[in-house]
Amino acid sequence: MSEAEELDQKQVFRVNGDTFVLIYKQFWKKLYYLCYQNIGDSAIAQDLVHDLFRSIWERRGELIINDSIEKYMVRSIKYKISGYFREKIQQERNLGESQLYVRESESVTEKQVAYSFLSQELKVLVERLPERRRLIYKLSREDGLNNREIAASLLVSEKTVESQITKAMSYIRQRLGQYKNE
């Protein structure tokens, strides 16, 4: 029986320097093609096969194979292939999450800038209102007073307060109309 046939037999098998070379020569090409068929990238297929053989070499003193060497090698490379795909999926998921975070951050920043700009524009427009209308608007919108409270504090009718707020809001809406779709 040749050494290659011995490797195919089901047995308890210890890996040493001589058998490692024999295993490498007999199975490298088959494992490479198996990887390449699944992954489609020659360099990655080579890397995975080399990783498998490196792992076997590093564990050669303690590695005991209780199956045919071919089954062991094929099963091992399949684990390497599935590990490669798991890692690739995780990387793609992480990349997608990173891109989403960046897009959301950019969106938040854009909204903050737009809000800041709009707030400045609103302050300018409020300052352009006639003095009495500006005072009534600020008491309503900035201080949160209702029409009755404003009327009582300024000694005017609620109808006057309502009219002044309506006019102020109309003026502001007209001037800020250009920002409606942003």
Summary of the structure (lengths in Angstrom):
residues: 182
radius of gyration: 38.2
end to end distance: 81.3
largest distance: 114.7
contacts: 453
relative contact order: 0.07
helix: 81%
strand: 2%
